[in-house]
Amino acid sequence: MDIKEYFDRISYRGSHNKPDLATMSDIFQHHIRAVPFENLSIHCGERIELNLEATYNKIVRKKRGGWCMENNYLLSWVLKTLGYDVTLLGARVFFPELDAYAEEIDHLLLQVKLDGKSYIVDGGFGMPYQLWQPMELISGTDQPQTPGVFRFQEESGTWYLEKVKRKQWVVNQSTSTSQTVENEVCRRIYLFTLQPRDIEEFRGCNAELQTAPDSLFVTKSICSLQTADGIRALVGWKLTEMKYNYRDNMDLVEIRILADEEIEKTLKEKFNITLDKKFVPVNTSKLSLF
C-alpha cells in the first residue's frame, strides 16, 4: 500500500506534509468525488472483505468504490499515515420509514483529534447524506455545507447527526417516495458514542449486512458518487442526478429508469466503475435513500 498511489487514485495533487484541517478537508473532498459509495460486490456474487489490503486493492488499484467499512477503514489508514490522530467509532443508522435506529452498530465512522478539537470524518455514507467536509464535534451548532446544513445533537453521551432538508424540484418524477420521507424537514442520519472501536468489532455487521435477507444492501444495489455540485446515484435500475441548491434553497432532481443494456455503460461513464463479474441490479426494499 502506497500513499502516492492512493493520491493518484483520487487525483489529489496538494501538499500533505502538515497534518492540518485544510489538508484533511482537501483529501476528504477528493476521496468522495473519486470513490463511489457502492455495494455492487454483493450483487456480483463477490464477498466484501473487512481487510485493509483487500480494500486498498479494490478501491485504489481496481478503481472500485465501497461501503462505510471499506471507505472509512481506508481513510483511517490514509490519515494515520499522514500523522493524524484517528479513532474508529461505531454508529446506528436511522430508518425514517421505520422511525427507528438500527438495533446494533451498522456504520463505521472516524473521529480525528486535531489542535485541541475533535472532528467527525465520514466518507462512507453516500447518497445526499454524505458529508462534504469533516464536521467539528460540537452539539447544537449548524454546520452548513454544500449538500445542506448538518448538525450534531448530544444527549447523555450519545451523539445524533442530522441534516436539514431542502425542497426538491423533480423534473421527471417517475416514482413517488413515502409521505414520511416527503414531509421530513430534518433527516436524522445516525447516532453514535465516542467509545473507541476496533475493526474486529465490525466483522459481525460486515457479514450480516451482505447476507441477511432483509438487509438494505441485499435488497438494493447501490452506487452513488458526489459530483462538483451534487450527487448521482444508481439504485437498482433508477439513475438519480441531483444538483444542490439549484435555486431558492431547492435541489434539482432528475430521474431516469435504465434498461438492462444501459447499466454497464452507465456505471463506466457516470461512476468510472468496470466490474469483473456479471452484475444483477436489485431494488426490492421500500426504504428510501433520499
Sequence and secondary structure as in RCSB ss.txt:
>XXXX:A:sequence
MDIKEYFDRISYRGSHNKPDLATMSDIFQHHIRAVPFENLSIHCGERIELNLEATYNKIVRKKRGGWCMENNYLL
SWVLKTLGYDVTLLGARVFFPELDAYAEEIDHLLLQVKLDGKSYIVDGGFGMPYQLWQPMELISGTDQPQTPGVF
RFQEESGTWYLEKVKRKQWVVNQSTSTSQTVENEVCRRIYLFTLQPRDIEEFRGCNAELQTAPDSLFVTKSICSL
QTADGIRALVGWKLTEMKYNYRDNMDLVEIRILADEEIEKTLKEKFNITLDKKFVPVNTSKLSLF
>XXXX:A:secstr
  HHHHHHHTT  S  SS  HHHHHHHHHHHHHHS EE GGGGGT      HHHHHIIIIIS   B HHHHHHHH
HHHHHHTT EEEEEEEEEEETTTTEE SS  EEEEEEEETTEEEEE     GGG  SS EE  BT  EEETTEEE
EEEEETTEEEEEEE  EEEETT  S   HHHHT SEEEEEEE    B GGGGHHHHHHHTT TT HHHHB EEEE
E SSEEEEEETTEEEEEEEEEETTEEEEEEEE  HHHHHHHHHHHH    SS     B       
